[in-house]
Amino acid sequence: MAKRGKKYQKVAELIDPDMEYTIEEACDLIKQTKTANFDESVDLDLRLGVDPRHADQMVRGTVSLPHGTGKSVRVLALVNEAKQEEAKEAGADFVGLEEYIEKIEEGWADIDVIIATPDVMGKIGKLGRHLGPRGLMPNPKSGTVTMDVADAVKEFKQGKIDFRVDKQGIMHTSIGKASFDANEIRENLISFLQTILKLRPASAKGAYIRSANLSTTMGPSVSISRSSITSI
């Protein structure tokens, strides 16, 4: 096992590894576990009681965090000429179609979100092998395939995030930055968890949220009690 640094060991002493904390306690602790010299992300890991191999147990969606993620989101709008000015005015970082399809095929991926209109999906479909593994393929379920290009661009620039459970039933997402105050982290966390709870598949059996852990990029993990989550 890799040896932890002195900073990590010091903040790890603040957390009882055998204890599950309330949401409020976890958010307060996270503010004390920053160890890096950069503004670390605050990450949430959920283990869900679902089997994503079955389509009716796939948990996927979007949520607009009240305080955003703290990250600068680079948005590409793949749209026809009639929608390009709208996308630019809304704040998209890159706007176009054919030229960006070619760039992506050549390996370019300096983006966080791709928004497209339904009428261009036939052209974008061939990019699946490039964008799929990176989670960048536009999809109606994530709000990235829409005719309301301006609204979609603004929402993702302001902190809307797309999430999806992986093959092991694990969901990992960033809900803010260590520089946020504890209340901002808490409100973002609650907003995300409320969305996840609403998306519980009807076919999921037993405990839906099996475990929940909060951590900074370089800090120790804080376990959140399931009772604290189900009571929000």
C-alpha positions, -999 to +999 in steps of 0.1 A: +000+000+000+013+034-009+025+055+020+004+086+026+020+120+031+021+139+064-007+163+053-030+135+044-023+116+076-030+147+096-064+154+081-073+117+081-072+118+119-102+140+118-123+112+103-134+080+120-132+054+092-158+032+111-184+060+114-211+072+090-217+110+091-248+131+084-247+152+053-241+184+074-212+167+093-197+154+061-197+188+044-181+204+074-154+177+075-147+181+038-138+217+044-111+205+068-095+178+046-080+199+018-044+190+014-033+202-020-021+236-031-047+239-058-085+242-055-095+206-052-128+192-065-153+179-040-162+144-053-192+122-045-191+084-050-224+064-048-228+027-049-263+020-061-284-012-057-290-015-095-278-037-122-271-014-152-269-045-175-307-043-175-320-012-194-347-006-169-321-002-141-299+023-159-297+055-138-289+085-159-299+121-160-289+157-155-291+182-126-284+219-123-264+224-091-274+256-072-238+268-070-224+252-101-193+229-101-167+257-098-153+245-131-150+263-164-171+242-188-160+241-225-191+237-247-191+227-283-223+233-303-226+211-333-253+228-353-263+239-388-256+275-398-291+286-389-284+279-352-248+289-350-253+326-341-277+316-313-251+292-299-224+318-300-246+344-283-254+319-255-217+315-247-207+283-265-169+281-267-169+263-301-196+265-328-198+247-361-204+214-377-184+198-405-151+213-394-155+201-358-166+166-370-133+164-389-114+176-359-130+150-336-123+123-361-086+134-360-086+130-322-095+165-309-114+164-276-106+197-258-143+200-247-165+190-217-200+191-233-213+187-268-247+201-277-264+192-310-297+197-327-317+166-338-313+174-375-275+169-374-274+136-354-272+116-386-239+133-393-226+130-357-235+093-353-202+082-368-184+099-340-197+074-314-165+055-312-146+087-305-171+104-281-188+074-265-158+063-244-153+099-232-190+103-223-193+132-248-218+117-273-249+140-274-280+123-261-316+135-256-317+120-221-289+142-210-304+174-225-276+177-251-298+170-282-323+198-284-336+226-306-333+249-276-296+254-282-293+287-263-309+274-231-289+242-232-256+261-236-264+285-208-275+257-184-243+237-189-221+268-187-238+276-154-233+242-137-257+217-152-241+183-151-248+150-168-244+118-148-246+080-155-241+049-134-212+027-146-213-011-152-206-018-116-234+003-103-211+031-092-217+067-098-189+092-095-194+130-099-179+163-088-203+185-069-182+216-063-148+229-052-130+228-018-131+266-019-169+266-016-182+271+019-197+242+037-233+253+030-227+256-007-213+221-008-242+209+012-268+225-010-252+211-042-249+176-026-286+176-015-297+188-050-278+159-066-290+133-041-326+144-045-323+139-082-308+104-078-336+094-054-362+105-078-347+083-105-348+051-085-358+023-110-391+005-101-373-028-107-345-021-083-347-044-053-334-039-017-314-008-006-312+017-035-282+037-022-258+011-008-230+036+002-221+072-003-187+088+002-175+124-001-139+134-006-117+161-020-094+153-049-064+145-027-081+140+007-096+111+026-131+098+022-160+107+045-189+081+046-224+096+046-251+077+064-280+063+043-305+075+068-292+111+064-297+108+026-332+092+027-345+119+050-337+148+027 
